[in-house]
């Protein structure tokens, strides 16, 4: 069975490396996705299938870096809370016995958790696939690289996304710790070498973010990718909300205050929109010229960049993420989504199946589909933005190119 899965995944990866095959695969996935969500959109009842197709597990909220643009930055390293991380026994009980289930891991920095390889192995033994795991790459040891390559060779681990925000010192500044670029590069090379030795079909990409520190060198990420032997770059547009968008979302979801909203909050991100457009386009063109795969999220196509980076400007779209994926915290609490951390259940006391179509979850989903998206969802990596821009109405208080006030996170 493992050999069949490995052969299938290897053939699929090689096929998707061809442009015509990538486009065909994308069209097939889009059709399959639309069919899956058709009932949710039509009924607007808030009820989902019996179980989610997968879960994103926040394995830990500890981190060894201090990145200004991290949208969960204010949730990291909360004193004492790491002791509430689910034990292996609790994870075994909490996650369903469903071989079609897909789990992905994020944090925090997942390798701050000493038993993380045992966690991954537990999910492998359940028959899951690990769609991706995210890491800053700074604490990947040779032993960890070998173990991850083994998990990929077994057909369990599909993709590792390593965060890099520019060449050398610029990355260190963005990440808040000197020497980070060198440590990340070392970890990334260890992963590549281990995967090559074992013939593991492991996709490794680098992920970067539009931010003040990285904008002017954004297109240099292609040079970084070439230097590191990486053939895929993922771009995150800066995710933020205005205080007014937070307040309106709080009203719509019926929350007592803004403590359940976890995103950057600022009156103005202070980015020069013309420079953002130019640098993103340049990055994309350089990727195309060097045959490096390029993807970005949210899907801020050129015609949407003006609205996206203009505070308060409308963006239309939809989000079906909470109908398909559960968001499980390090302690087993299940949250509505990454940005709206309304607790919808606790795996310490209930099964995922009970939580998934429980009253709180269903009511939140119902409000979501009724509104299309909540205001704080407009600049979330999970949102499906409408490609048609809305005329931008700018208030008198907005000044287009000023430096942002310090970004903060609503607690």
C-alpha positions in Angstrom: 0.0 0.0 0.0 2.8 2.4 0.9 4.7 1.6 -2.3 1.6 2.2 -4.4 1.0 5.6 -2.6 4.6 6.6 -3.2 4.5 5.7 -6.9 1.2 7.6 -7.3 2.5 10.7 -5.5 5.8 10.6 -7.5 4.0 10.4 -10.8 1.6 13.1 -9.8 4.4 15.5 -8.7 6.3 14.9 -12.0 3.2 15.5 -14.1 2.3 18.7 -12.2 5.8 20.1 -12.9 4.7 20.5 -16.6 2.7 23.8 -17.2 -0.1 22.2 -19.2 -0.5 19.5 -16.5 -0.5 22.1 -13.7 -3.3 24.0 -15.5 -5.3 20.9 -16.0 -4.8 19.8 -12.4 -5.9 23.3 -11.2 -9.1 23.1 -13.3 -9.9 19.7 -12.0 -9.3 20.8 -8.3 -11.5 23.8 -8.9 -14.4 21.7 -10.3 -14.1 19.2 -7.4 -14.0 22.1 -4.8 -17.1 23.8 -6.3 -19.0 20.5 -6.2 -18.1 19.9 -2.6 -19.2 23.4 -1.4 -22.3 23.6 -3.6 -24.7 22.5 -0.8 -23.2 24.8 1.8 -23.6 27.8 -0.4 -27.1 26.9 -1.5 -28.6 25.9 1.8 -27.0 28.6 4.0 -27.9 26.5 7.0 -24.4 26.5 8.5 -24.3 22.7 8.6 -21.2 20.9 7.2 -20.5 17.3 6.4 -20.2 14.8 9.2 -16.4 15.4 9.6 -14.1 18.0 8.1 -11.8 17.0 5.3 -8.9 17.9 7.5 -7.6 20.0 10.3 -4.8 22.5 10.8 -3.2 21.7 14.1 -1.4 24.5 15.9 1.1 22.1 17.5 2.6 24.8 19.8 2.4 28.5 20.3 6.0 28.8 21.3 8.4 30.5 18.9 12.1 31.4 18.9 11.7 34.4 16.7 10.0 37.8 16.9 8.5 38.7 13.5 6.7 42.0 13.3 4.2 40.9 10.7 3.2 37.6 12.4 -0.6 37.8 12.7 -0.5 35.5 15.8 2.4 37.3 17.3 0.5 38.3 20.4 -0.6 34.7 21.0 3.0 33.4 21.1 5.0 32.4 24.1 2.2 33.1 26.6 3.8 32.2 30.0 2.9 28.7 31.2 0.4 27.9 28.4 2.8 25.6 26.7 2.2 23.1 29.5 -1.3 22.7 28.2 -0.1 21.2 24.9 -2.0 18.0 24.1 -0.1 14.9 25.1 0.3 12.0 22.7 -2.4 10.1 24.5 -4.8 13.0 24.3 -4.1 13.5 20.6 -4.7 9.8 20.0 -8.1 10.1 21.6 -9.1 13.5 20.1 -8.4 13.0 16.4 -10.8 10.7 14.5 -10.0 7.3 13.1 -10.4 8.3 9.4 -7.7 7.3 6.9 -9.0 9.9 4.5 -8.3 12.7 6.9 -5.6 15.3 6.2 -3.7 17.1 8.9 -1.4 20.1 8.5 0.8 21.6 11.2 1.6 25.2 12.1 2.3 27.3 15.1 4.3 29.1 16.6 7.4 27.3 15.5 6.5 23.6 15.6 10.0 22.4 16.3 10.0 24.2 19.6 7.9 21.2 20.7 10.3 18.4 21.6 8.0 15.6 20.8 6.9 16.9 17.4 8.3 13.9 15.5 6.3 11.6 17.7 3.2 13.7 17.0 3.7 13.4 13.3 4.3 9.6 13.6 1.0 9.3 15.6 -0.9 11.0 12.7 0.9 8.7 10.2 -0.2 5.6 12.2 -3.8 6.8 12.0 -3.5 6.7 8.2 -3.6 10.5 7.7 -1.7 12.5 5.1 0.1 15.6 6.2 -0.7 18.3 3.6 2.0 20.7 4.8 3.9 21.9 7.8 5.3 25.4 8.3 8.6 26.2 9.9 11.1 29.0 10.1 13.8 26.3 9.6 16.2 27.5 12.2 16.1 24.4 14.5 16.0 21.6 12.0 18.8 19.2 13.0 20.2 16.4 10.9 18.2 14.0 12.9 15.0 15.9 12.3 15.7 16.2 8.6 16.2 12.4 8.4 13.0 11.7 10.2 11.0 14.2 8.0 12.5 12.6 4.9 11.4 9.2 6.2 7.9 10.5 6.7 7.8 11.8 3.1 9.2 8.6 1.7 6.4 6.7 3.5 3.9 8.9 1.6 2.7 10.8 4.7 4.4 14.2 4.6 3.7 16.1 1.3 5.1 19.7 1.7 7.3 21.8 4.0 7.0 25.6 3.7 10.1 27.4 5.1 9.7 31.1 5.9 12.3 33.4 4.3 11.8 37.2 3.9 14.9 38.3 1.9 18.6 37.7 1.5 20.9 37.6 4.4 20.7 40.5 6.9 17.3 41.7 5.6 15.8 38.4 6.6 17.4 38.7 10.0 15.9 42.2 10.5 12.4 41.0 9.5 12.7 38.0 11.9 14.1 39.9 14.8 17.1 37.6 15.5 20.6 38.0 14.0 22.0 34.9 12.2 18.5 33.6 11.3 19.1 33.5 7.5 22.1 31.3 7.9 20.4 28.9 10.4 17.3 28.7 8.1 19.5 28.0 5.1 21.3 25.3 6.9 18.0 23.6 8.0 16.6 23.9 4.5 19.7 22.2 2.9 19.6 19.4 5.5 16.0 18.7 4.4 16.9 18.7 0.8 19.8 16.4 1.2 17.9 13.9 3.4 15.0 13.9 0.9 17.4 13.3 -2.1 19.2 10.4 -0.3 15.9 8.6 0.5 14.2 9.4 -2.8 11.4 11.0 -0.9 8.8 13.0 -2.9 9.0 16.0 -0.5 8.0 19.4 -1.9 10.0 22.2 -0.2 9.1 25.8 -0.8 10.1 29.1 0.6 7.4 31.5 1.8 7.7 35.3 2.0 5.5 38.2 3.1 4.8 41.7 1.8 6.1 43.9 4.6 8.0 47.2 5.1 11.2 45.3 5.7 11.0 43.1 2.7 9.2 45.0 0.0 12.1 46.6 -1.8 14.0 43.3 -2.1 10.9 41.2 -2.8 12.0 40.2 -6.3 15.4 39.1 -4.9 13.6 36.1 -3.5 14.2 34.5 -6.8 17.9 34.8 -6.3 17.6 33.3 -2.8 15.6 30.4 -4.2 18.2 29.7 -6.9 21.0 29.9 -4.3 19.2 27.4 -2.1 18.0 25.1 -4.9 14.4 25.8 -4.3 11.9 25.7 -7.2 8.8 27.2 -5.6 8.0 30.5 -3.9 4.8 31.3 -2.0 3.9 35.0 -1.3 1.7 36.2 1.5 0.2 39.6 1.1 0.2 41.6 4.3 -2.8 40.6 6.3 -4.4 43.4 8.4 -7.7 44.9 9.5 -8.7 48.4 10.6 -10.2 49.0 14.0 -13.5 49.8 12.3 -13.5 46.4 10.6 -12.8 44.6 13.9 -15.6 46.5 15.6 -18.1 45.6 12.8 -17.0 41.9 12.9 -17.5 41.8 16.6 -21.0 43.1 16.2 -21.8 40.6 13.4 -20.6 37.5 15.3 -22.1 38.7 18.6 -18.8 38.6 20.5 -18.5 40.7 23.7 -15.3 42.5 22.5 -12.4 42.3 20.1 -10.4 39.7 22.1 -11.4 36.9 19.7 -10.0 38.7 16.7 -6.3 37.7 15.9 -4.9 39.8 13.1 -2.8 42.9 12.6 -4.9 46.0 13.4 -3.9 49.4 12.0 -5.5 52.5 10.6 -3.0 52.4 7.7 -0.3 49.7 6.8 1.6 52.6 5.2 2.7 50.6 2.2 3.1 52.4 -1.2 0.5 50.7 -3.3 2.3 51.4 -6.6 5.5 49.9 -5.2 3.7 46.8 -3.9 2.2 46.3 -7.4 5.5 46.8 -9.1 7.5 44.5 -6.8 4.9 41.7 -6.8 4.8 41.8 -10.6 8.6 41.8 -10.8 8.7 38.8 -8.5 6.2 36.9 -10.6 7.9 37.7 -13.8 11.3 36.6 -12.5 9.8 33.4 -11.2 8.4 32.7 -14.7 11.7 33.5 -16.4 13.6 31.1 -14.0 10.9 28.4 -14.2 10.2 28.8 -10.4 6.7 28.0 -9.3 4.9 31.0 -7.9 1.8 31.3 -5.9 0.3 33.9 -3.7 -2.4 34.3 -1.0 -4.9 35.8 -0.6 -5.6 35.9 -4.4 -4.9 39.6 -4.7 -4.8 39.9 -8.5 -3.5 43.2 -10.0 -6.9 44.8 -10.2 -7.5 44.3 -6.5 -4.2 45.6 -5.1 -5.5 49.2 -4.8 -8.5 48.1 -2.7 -6.5 45.5 -0.7 -3.9 48.0 0.6 -6.3 50.9 1.1 -7.6 50.9 4.7 -11.4 50.5 4.9 -11.8 49.8 1.1 -14.4 47.2 0.3 -13.4 43.8 -0.9 -16.1 41.3 -1.8 -15.8 37.5 -1.7 -16.6 34.4 0.2 -14.9 32.0 2.7 -15.9 28.3 3.0 -12.8 27.4 5.0 -14.8 26.7 8.2 -17.0 24.3 6.3 -14.0 22.2 5.3 -11.2 22.5 7.8 -11.1 22.5 11.6 -8.6 24.8 13.4 -7.3 22.9 16.5 -5.1 24.7 19.0 -2.2 23.3 20.9 -4.5 22.6 23.9 -7.3 20.9 21.9 -9.6 23.9 21.8 -11.2 24.2 18.4 -11.6 27.7 16.9 -13.8 29.0 14.2 -10.9 30.0 12.0 -7.3 31.5 12.2 -8.5 35.1 12.4 -11.7 34.7 14.4 -10.7 32.8 17.5 -14.2 32.1 18.8 -14.0 28.8 20.6 -16.5 26.3 19.1 -15.5 23.3 21.1 -12.8 21.4 23.1 -11.3 18.1 22.1 -10.5 17.4 25.7 -14.2 17.0 26.4 -15.9 16.3 23.0 -15.2 14.4 19.8 -14.4 16.3 16.6 -17.6 14.9 15.1 -19.7 16.4 18.0 -18.0 19.7 17.8 -18.0 20.0 14.0 -21.8 20.4 13.7 -22.4 21.6 17.2 -24.6 24.6 17.8 -21.8 27.2 18.1 -20.0 26.1 14.9 -23.2 25.9 12.9 -24.4 29.4 14.0 -21.0 31.0 13.2 -21.0 29.3 9.7 -24.6 30.5 9.1 -23.6 34.1 9.9 -20.6 33.8 7.6 -22.5 32.6 4.5 -25.2 35.2 5.1 -22.6 38.0 5.1 -20.4 36.5 2.4 -17.3 37.4 4.5 -16.9 39.3 7.7 -15.0 42.6 7.5 -11.8 41.1 9.1 -11.9 38.3 6.6 -11.2 40.6 3.6 -7.4 40.3 4.1 -7.1 36.7 5.3 -5.1 34.0 3.5 -8.2 31.7 3.4 -10.6 34.2 1.7 -11.8 33.8 -1.9 -11.8 37.4 -3.2 -14.1 38.4 -6.0 -11.9 39.5 -9.0 -14.1 42.5 -9.6 -12.8 45.6 -7.7 -15.2 48.1 -6.0 -14.7 51.8 -6.4 -12.4 53.0 -3.6 -13.9 55.6 -1.3 -11.1 57.2 0.8 -11.9 59.2 3.9 -10.3 62.6 4.6 -8.2 61.1 7.3 -6.4 58.7 5.0 -3.0 59.8 3.6 -1.8 57.5 0.9 1.9 56.9 1.4 2.6 57.6 5.1 4.5 55.2 7.3 2.2 52.9 9.3 1.7 53.3 13.0 3.1 50.3 14.9 1.1 47.2 14.0 -0.7 45.7 17.0 -2.7 42.6 17.5 -6.1 42.7 19.2 -6.2 40.5 22.3 
